[in-house]
């Protein structure tokens, strides 16, 4: 004999709002992954001061390797910064 159960899911408006906020946040993260960030934006993205970010650039070889230089302006991809932060 096979017994199946059905469950009725009832979500409150608060639950739906919370889920919607998470979806929007995730979409924004995905959208920003390929965006190029300058040094100031990169420091802010990593949650450190600009000076600390410069020290990191000198100290960590893998942070130097992910820099993109265009016309003398050093930039980083958010996706590459995420990988750097995970390995740090």
N, CA and C of each residue as an Amber inpcrd file, in Angstrom:
protein
   264
   0.8440000  -1.1580000   0.0000000   0.0000000   0.0000000   0.0000000
   0.9030000   1.2400000   0.0000000   0.5670000   2.2070000  -0.8410000
   1.3130000   3.4530000  -0.9260000   0.4740000   4.5640000  -0.3100000
   1.1140000   5.2590000   0.6110000   0.4260000   6.3590000   1.2780000
   1.1100000   7.6470000   0.8730000   0.3590000   8.5830000   0.4130000
   0.9280000   9.8850000   0.0650000   0.2920000  10.9470000   0.9390000
   1.0880000  11.9100000   1.2560000   0.5830000  13.0010000   2.0890000
   0.7270000  14.2980000   1.3090000  -0.2250000  15.1250000   1.4720000
  -0.1320000  16.4430000   0.8380000  -0.0930000  17.4850000   1.9390000
   0.7370000  18.4720000   1.6970000   0.8790000  19.5410000   2.6660000
   0.4740000  20.8390000   2.0050000  -0.2340000  21.6110000   2.7420000
  -0.6450000  22.9120000   2.2310000   0.3110000  23.9590000   2.7990000
   0.9900000  24.6700000   1.9120000   1.9450000  25.6890000   2.3410000
   1.2650000  27.0460000   2.3350000   1.2980000  27.6720000   3.4550000
   0.7310000  29.0140000   3.5420000   1.8560000  29.9640000   3.9350000
   2.1160000  30.9130000   3.0650000   3.1480000  31.9030000   3.3360000
   2.4990000  33.2210000   3.7190000   3.0480000  33.8210000   4.7350000
   2.5400000  35.1270000   5.1420000   3.1070000  36.1890000   4.2000000
   2.5490000  37.3720000   4.2500000   3.0560000  38.4780000   3.4430000
   4.5050000  38.7910000   3.8060000   4.8310000  38.6630000   5.0810000
   6.2010000  38.9000000   5.5330000   7.1510000  37.8870000   4.9030000
   6.7470000  36.6140000   4.8640000   7.5760000  35.5780000   4.2430000
   7.7860000  35.8620000   2.7590000   6.7380000  36.2490000   2.0840000
   6.8300000  36.5470000   0.6510000   7.7440000  37.7440000   0.4120000
   7.6330000  38.7840000   1.2360000   8.5050000  39.9560000   1.1120000
   9.9670000  39.5670000   1.3410000  10.2160000  38.7410000   2.3320000
  11.5820000  38.3100000   2.6410000  12.1750000  37.5100000   1.4800000
  11.3810000  36.6260000   0.9020000  11.8350000  35.8290000  -0.2400000
  12.1220000  36.7400000  -1.4390000  11.2380000  37.7020000  -1.6740000
  11.4330000  38.6340000  -2.7880000  12.7090000  39.4470000  -2.6050000
  12.9840000  39.8940000  -1.3820000  14.2090000  40.6540000  -1.1140000
  15.4500000  39.8080000  -1.3960000  15.4160000  38.5430000  -1.0240000
  16.5520000  37.6510000  -1.2830000  16.7770000  37.4570000  -2.7830000
  15.6900000  37.3040000  -3.5190000  15.7990000  37.1220000  -4.9690000
  16.3930000  38.3670000  -5.6140000  15.9110000  39.5300000  -5.2260000
  16.4270000  40.7850000  -5.7800000  17.9000000  40.9490000  -5.4320000
  18.2820000  40.6710000  -4.1980000  19.6770000  40.7760000  -3.7710000
  20.5680000  39.8410000  -4.5870000  20.1080000  38.6210000  -4.8120000
  20.8730000  37.6440000  -5.5920000  21.0260000  38.1040000  -7.0370000
  19.9680000  38.6340000  -7.6150000  20.0350000  39.1250000  -8.9920000
  21.0210000  40.2800000  -9.1140000  21.0220000  41.1730000  -8.1230000
  21.9680000  42.2920000  -8.1440000  23.3980000  41.7910000  -8.0180000
  23.6360000  40.7740000  -7.1870000  24.9760000  40.2100000  -7.0470000
  25.4390000  39.6230000  -8.3740000  24.5570000  38.8700000  -9.0300000
  24.9090000  38.2590000 -10.3050000  25.1900000  39.3260000 -11.3550000
  24.4230000  40.4030000 -11.3210000  24.5770000  41.4890000 -12.2820000
  25.9140000  42.1950000 -12.0910000  26.3740000  42.3080000 -10.8530000
  27.6050000  43.0360000 -10.5480000  28.8670000  42.1860000 -10.6710000
  28.7280000  40.9020000 -10.9370000  29.9010000  40.0370000 -10.9500000
  30.9290000  40.4510000 -12.0010000  30.5020000  40.9170000 -13.1560000
  31.4380000  41.2770000 -14.2170000  31.7520000  42.7620000 -14.2490000
  31.2270000  43.5110000 -13.3290000  31.4770000  44.9360000 -13.2780000
  32.9220000  45.1850000 -12.8480000  33.5630000  46.1620000 -13.4930000
  34.9310000  46.5120000 -13.1320000  34.9170000  47.5890000 -12.0570000
  35.7360000  47.3900000 -11.0250000  35.7980000  48.3090000  -9.8960000
  37.1950000  48.9220000  -9.8250000  37.2580000  50.2290000  -9.5810000
  38.5670000  50.8560000  -9.3830000  39.0470000  50.5500000  -7.9660000
  40.2030000  51.0970000  -7.5890000  40.7920000  50.7860000  -6.2830000
  39.8550000  51.1770000  -5.1370000  39.2950000  52.3790000  -5.1970000
  38.3980000  52.8420000  -4.1280000  37.1630000  51.9510000  -4.0180000
  36.5610000  51.6230000  -5.1610000  35.3780000  50.7630000  -5.1670000
  35.7270000  49.3510000  -4.7030000  36.9060000  48.8760000  -5.0950000
  37.3420000  47.5340000  -4.6930000  37.5370000  47.4560000  -3.1860000
  38.1530000  48.4940000  -2.6140000  38.3510000  48.5220000  -1.1600000
  37.0100000  48.4950000  -0.4420000  36.0750000  49.3020000  -0.9180000
  34.7420000  49.3530000  -0.3060000  34.0470000  47.9960000  -0.4470000
  34.1780000  47.3790000  -1.6240000  33.5730000  46.0760000  -1.8820000
  34.1080000  45.0270000  -0.9060000  35.4220000  45.1160000  -0.6040000
  36.0630000  44.1630000   0.3150000  35.8500000  44.5310000   1.7780000
  35.3210000  45.7300000   2.0300000  35.0490000  46.1400000   3.4060000
  36.2780000  46.6220000   4.1520000  37.2610000  47.1460000   3.4040000
  38.4800000  47.6580000   4.0350000  38.7490000  49.0740000   3.5210000
  39.7000000  49.7490000   4.1780000  40.0670000  51.0920000   3.7270000
  40.8930000  50.9910000   2.4450000  41.0040000  52.1140000   1.7540000
  41.7900000  52.1560000   0.5290000  43.2610000  51.8330000   0.8260000
  43.7560000  52.3170000   1.9540000  45.1420000  52.0560000   2.3450000
  45.3750000  50.5630000   2.5820000  44.4410000  49.9220000   3.2640000
  44.5570000  48.4820000   3.5050000  44.5410000  47.7220000   2.1970000
  43.6820000  48.1390000   1.2760000  43.6160000  47.4680000  -0.0210000
  44.9430000  47.6010000  -0.7650000  45.5690000  48.7850000  -0.6980000
  46.8780000  48.9760000  -1.3280000  47.9210000  48.0570000  -0.6950000
  47.8890000  47.9230000   0.6190000  48.8250000  47.0070000   1.2930000
  48.5960000  45.5770000   0.8340000  47.3310000  45.1780000   0.7180000
  47.0120000  43.8440000   0.2250000  47.5930000  43.6310000  -1.1640000
  47.4760000  44.6510000  -2.0190000  48.0010000  44.5410000  -3.3850000
  49.4910000  44.2790000  -3.3830000  50.2010000  44.9030000  -2.4700000
  51.6570000  44.6880000  -2.3800000  51.9800000  43.3070000  -1.8150000
  51.1980000  42.8650000  -0.8350000  51.4970000  41.6500000  -0.0870000
  51.0600000  40.3710000  -0.8090000  49.8860000  40.3790000  -1.4200000
  49.3100000  39.1550000  -1.9750000  49.4760000  39.1050000  -3.4930000
  50.2390000  38.1400000  -3.9400000  50.5150000  37.9820000  -5.3700000
  49.2320000  37.7240000  -6.1610000  48.3300000  36.8870000  -5.6080000
  47.1070000  36.5720000  -6.3540000  46.2120000  37.7950000  -6.5470000
  46.3210000  38.7880000  -5.6920000  45.5660000  40.0270000  -5.8880000
  46.2050000  40.8470000  -7.0090000  47.5020000  40.7750000  -7.1310000
  48.1830000  41.4710000  -8.2240000  47.8450000  40.8300000  -9.5660000
  47.7050000  39.5150000  -9.5730000  47.4460000  38.7910000 -10.8160000
  46.0630000  39.0480000 -11.3870000  45.1080000  39.4590000 -10.5760000
  43.7450000  39.6470000 -11.0840000  43.4720000  41.0870000 -11.4900000
  44.4620000  41.9660000 -11.3270000  44.2740000  43.3740000 -11.6990000
  44.1940000  43.5040000 -13.2150000  43.3020000  44.3520000 -13.6620000
  43.1580000  44.6520000 -15.0760000  43.5660000  46.1040000 -15.2460000
  44.5410000  46.3410000 -16.0930000  45.0060000  47.7040000 -16.2910000
  44.6080000  48.1650000 -17.6820000  43.8760000  49.2520000 -17.7270000
  43.4590000  49.8300000 -19.0080000  43.7810000  51.3140000 -18.9700000
  44.7260000  51.7160000 -19.7810000  45.0880000  53.1300000 -19.8140000
  45.6610000  53.6220000 -18.5020000  46.3520000  52.7540000 -17.7680000
  46.9580000  53.1530000 -16.5040000  46.0310000  53.0850000 -15.3080000
  44.7700000  52.7390000 -15.5220000  43.7950000  52.6290000 -14.4310000
  43.6830000  51.1630000 -14.0250000  43.9450000  50.8910000 -12.7530000
  43.8670000  49.5200000 -12.2480000  42.4290000  49.2420000 -11.8270000
  41.9020000  48.1220000 -12.3190000  40.5270000  47.7390000 -11.9960000
  40.4760000  46.2590000 -11.6610000  39.4130000  45.8750000 -10.9760000
  39.2150000  44.4890000 -10.5690000  37.7780000  44.0860000 -10.8650000
  37.5900000  42.8190000 -11.1790000  36.2300000  42.2800000 -11.3210000
  35.7490000  41.8590000  -9.9380000  34.4850000  42.1120000  -9.6520000
  33.9080000  41.7280000  -8.3610000  34.0360000  40.2210000  -8.1480000
  33.8480000  39.4550000  -9.2030000  33.9420000  37.9950000  -9.1160000
  35.3450000  37.5760000  -8.6730000  36.3790000  38.2270000  -9.2270000
  37.7500000  37.9100000  -8.8470000  38.0360000  38.3020000  -7.3950000
  37.4680000  39.4260000  -6.9650000  37.6430000  39.8450000  -5.5760000
  36.9860000  38.8490000  -4.6170000  35.8270000  38.3260000  -5.0160000
  35.1670000  37.3060000  -4.1870000  36.0630000  36.0860000  -4.0090000
  36.6700000  35.6330000  -5.0850000  37.5650000  34.4750000  -5.0140000
  38.7750000  34.7790000  -4.1290000  39.3220000  35.9870000  -4.2780000
  40.4600000  36.3860000  -3.4430000  40.0780000  36.3600000  -1.9650000
  38.9240000  36.9330000  -1.6360000  38.4890000  36.9870000  -0.2360000
  38.2500000  35.5930000   0.3340000  37.7570000  34.6820000  -0.4850000
  37.5250000  33.3060000  -0.0270000  38.8410000  32.6020000   0.2730000
  39.8800000  32.9070000  -0.5130000  41.1720000  32.2350000  -0.3360000
  42.0150000  32.8780000   0.7550000  41.6520000  34.0780000   1.1830000
  42.4410000  34.8240000   2.1530000  42.2360000  34.2910000   3.5560000
